[in-house]
Amino acid sequence: MLKEKLQPFIEKYEEINKLLSSPEITSDIDKMTKLSKEQSELEPIVEKAREYFEVCESIAENRELLDDPELAELAKEELKELEPKKENLEEEIKTLLVPKDPNDDKNIYLEIRAGTGGEEAALFAADLFRAYARYADLRGWRVEIVSSSESDTGGYKEIIAKIKGEGVYSRLKYEAGTHRVQRVPATESQGRIHTSAVTVAVMPEVDDVDVQINPSDLKIDVYRSSGCGGQSVNTTDSAVRITHLPTGIVVSMQDEKSQHKNREKAMKVLKARIYEKMMREQQEALAKDRKEQVGSGDRSERIRTYNYPQNRITDHRIGLTLYKLEEVMQNGDFDQVIEPLIAHERAEKIKEAGL
């Protein structure tokens, strides 16, 4: 029963309130900070729980008045307002009770790579990146290109960007996977529809606390930067390639003229990739016992198809089809796709938690 699930939250909140006013806590900054954070996390649930209890109590009181000839009509009117309010509060509380992804508030590294389809895949990688950049702009996020490798026709063989802002990972985590495009390539003179693909990885930005790397596990190579076609664009060994020996993850960085800056950038991306690998392994272990969530981030999974001739975008994970491809790609309106994914995952988690 929902009431029984909520009572411990209220008790814990009241206990923290008492502790925060005690002298031994007020004199300990670390404990006070920790308790204040826990209190602020509990506050939304406790506020809704108290409101829910009040509404339930009012419903019970009005139901008792239904047999009273003088007050029955008034009670019926009250119940017409209170019962839908109770249902709405129940849905809000269920959402609040679902455990939050600890990475949701983090900035991300977005990595897009051209897959099958050659130059057309590289061109779509560039189109997809521009669409994400527009989406970031709509949400007030900042986009910084960390590294890029251009194709001969102006697309991207690979591009890595850092996206900063409120709740970046909470929304873009659903973009990880294989994105398939069906369209007539700009390079195709016969007007035939081609199918190409790009892979997207969404990696939370991590602190040293999240990922600790032993320097002896790293192999670091320096070399001269090269541009499109392989020609040298720098006369010094400023490009850096770091290999993490235990995982085999390799990060190369050459966009900066300074070896130090390239190394610093490469280390940040390396940590993000290692963290993503750790998360993926944890999710794979969980998936053996339960249905995998839509935000799993498995980049080998085909998650979406973009069909240009039909102006159609299909998300295969939840069977969502929209004939609004132009709005998404030209205007960056990814919320039309992301909101249903969030709602689906929330519903699955609520079901899983038995709420």
N, C-alpha and C positions, 0 to 999 in steps of 0.2 A: 504494500500500500504506500502511496506517495507520501502521506503524512509521516509515516514511520521512517522513510528514507530521509526526510527533511529535518527531523528533530535533532539528530546528531550535529548537523551543520550549525543550528542555532545555539546548541549547548557549547560547541567548540568556539563559536564567535564570542559568546558571553564570557567564556573562560579566558580568552585572549584579552578582552576588554579589562578584566580584573587584573591580569598579569601586567598589562601596560601601565597601570596606575600604581603598581607596587614599587617601592624604592629600589629593590635589588635589580629590577629590570631597567628603570629609568637611568640608573648609573652605568649600565652596560650597553654601549652603543650598538654593538654587533647583534646582541639578543633582541634589542628594541627594533632594529631595522628588520630583522628576520620575522619577528612577530607582526610588525606593521604591514609587511608585504603579504603575509598569510591572511591578515585581517582584511586587507583590500581585495584579495582574491575571493574571500568568502562573502564579502558584503553584498554583491548582486544577488547571490542565491538566497541569503538571509532576508533581504528586503522583499523579494518575491515570495518567499516562504511565509513571512508574516502577513503579507497581503492575502495570500492564498488561505491561510488559517482564518483570517477575518471574514473572507467571503464565504467559506464553508460554514462558519458559525452563523452568519446572517441567513444563509440558505436554510439551515436547520431551524432557526427561529421562525422564519416565514412559513415553512412547511407546517409547523405546529399551529399557525394561525389560520390555516386553510379551513378548519372546522368551525372557526368563529364567524357567525353570520355577519357581524359588523365589520370585521377586518379582513375577511377572505379576499375581497376584490383587490384591496390594497396590497395584500400579500402576493397575489397572483402577478400584479404589475411589477412588484419588486423582484420576484423570481424570474420574470422575463428578461430582466437586466443582469441579474446575478449569475444565472446558470451559464450563459455564453461567456461571461467574464471568467468564470471558474475554468471553463474549457480552454480559453486562451491562456490563462495563467499556467495551466498544466503543461501546455505545449512549450511555453517559454521556459518553465522550470526544467523540463526534460532536456531541452537544449543546453541549459546552463550546467546540468549534471553530467553531461557527456565530457569525458576527460579532454582537455585541450592539448593539441599538439605542441610540445615544448619549443618547436622551431618556428611556429606561426608568426612571431613578431620579428624574425630575423631578416636581414638583407640577404640577397642571393647572388650567386654567380649563375648566369644563364649561358648555356653552351649549346650552340646549334651547329650541326655538322651535315654536310651534303652526303646523301647515301646513294642508293641506286638511281641512275638517271643522268649521270655525267654533268654537263654544263647546265642542263635544265634544273637538276637538283640544286646546284649551286645558286642559280637565279631565284629559286623558290626559297632557299635558306635566307637570302637577302630580303625577299618580300616578307617572309615571316618575321624576321628581326625588326623590320620597319613597322610592321603591324603591332608587335609587342612594345616598341618604343612609343607608338601613338597611344597605346593603352596605358603605359606608364605615365605619359603626359596627362591623360584624362584623370588619373588618380593622384596626381601631384607627386609622383616618384621621380627620382633622378637616375639617369642611365649614363654609364661611363664604359666606353669600349676598352677592354683590358688587352685583348689580343685579337687579331684577325688575319686570315689568309684568303686573299681574293683570287677568284678564278679569272681566266682570260677574257670572259665576256662581262665582267663587272659584278658577278655574284660572289658568294662566299663559300669556299671549301670548308671553312670553319670560322666561327666568330664566338668570342667569349666576352660577355658584358657583365658588369656589376650593376645591380639595380637596388637602389636604396629608397626606403620609405616605410610608411606605416603598413604593417601586415602584408608585405610583399610576398613572403613565402606562403602565407595562408591562402593566397589566391593562385599564384603561379605554379604551385607544386603540382597542380592537376595537368600541367602542360608537358610533363616529362613523359617521353615515349617516342614512338615513330609516327610521324605525320606524313600522310600520303597525299600527293596532289595529282589531279587528272585535268590536263589542259593541253591546248595546242602551244608548243614551245615557240618562243620568239625566233629560235634558230631553225624552225621547221618550215620549209617552203610549201609542202604538200597539204598543209592544213590538217594533219592527222593528230588525234588526241594521244598524248603520251602519259604514262604513269611513272611518277618519280617519287622519291621519299627523302626526308631529312629526319635526323634524330635530334631530340631536344633533351638536355639534362638540366635539372634545376637543383642547384646545390646550395644549402644554407651557408652563409658566411659564418665561420667558426672562430672561437677564441682559442688561445693556447690551452685553456682549461679543458675544452671539448676534445681536442686532439693533441696528443703529445708525441713528437717525433724524435727518435734517437738519431743524432747526427751520423752515427756510424752506419745507419740503414740507408743513407743517401749516397747516390753516385751523381756528381755534378760535373757536367761538361760545358765548356765555353767555346764559342765558335763565331765566325763572322755572319752578321745578318745578311739574308738574301731576299730579294724582291721577287715580283712575278717573273717567272721564267728562269729563276735561279741566279740572276746576276747579283753580285755583291753590292749592297747599298751602304756599307760601312767599312772603314779601313781598320777598325779595331775589333778584337774578339769581345763584342758586347752581348751577343746572344747567349742565352743560358738554357741548358736542358737538365732537368733534375729527374732522376729515376729513384723511386722508392722501392728498394730491393725486396722487402717482404711481400708487397702487393703487386709489384710489376707496373705500377702506375707511373706514367711518364708525362711531364709537363715541360713544354718548350715555350720560351718567351723571347721575342726579339723586337718588339715595338718601340722600346725605349733605346736611346743612344747610350745610356749608362748601364754597364753590367750590373752594378749594385741595384738599380731600380728594376731591371729585368729579373734579377734573382729574388728580390722582395715580392714582386708580383707573382712569380712562379711558385714561391713557397705558399702564398695565400691560396692560390688555386689548388695546389697539391693537397693542402689541409682540407679544403672543401671537398675534393674528390675522395679522399680517404674517409671523411665523415659520411659522405653519401654512400660509399661502399658498405660501411658499418651499418648504416640505417637499412640498406637494402637486404643485407644478410639477416638482420633482426626481423624484418618484415617477411622474408622468405620462411624463417622459422615459425613465425606466427601463422602464416598462410597454410601451414600443414594442419593446423587445428581449427582454422576458421576461414570463411570466405575472405579473399583479399579485397582490401578497400580500393576505391578508385584513385586515391592519391598515392599509390604505391611507388611511383617513380621508376618503374621498370622500362628502361629505354628500348628494349627489344620488342615490347608489346606495341602492336599497331593500334593507336588510340583514336585517330581521327583521319577523315578523308575530306579533301577540299576539291569539289568538282566544279570547275569554272564554267563549262558550257551550260550547266543546269543552275548555276548560282547557288549550289547546295553545299552545306557543311554538315557532316555527320560525325557524331561522337559515338564510337562503337561500344564504349563501356556501359553506357546507359540507354543505348538505342535512340539517341536524340538526333533528329534531323531538322535543320532550319534552312529555308531558302533565302538566306541573308548573308551569303558569302561576301558580297561586296561591302556590306556594312562592317563586317568583322575585319576584313583585310585592309580596306581603304581608310576606315575611321578608327580602327583599333577597338571596336566595341565587343571585346571578349566576354564581358559580363553576361551576355546572352547565352554563352556556352558554359561559363564558369559557375554562375548561380545555380543552374540545375544540378551540376556535379556536387556542389557544396550541400544542397538540399538532400541529394541521394545519399551521400556519405553520412550526413547527420542522421537520417532516418535509419540507416543500417546500424549505426552505433547505438542509437536509442533502443533498437530492437535487441541488439547484442547485450546491452546492459540490463535488459528485462524491465525497462521503464514503461 
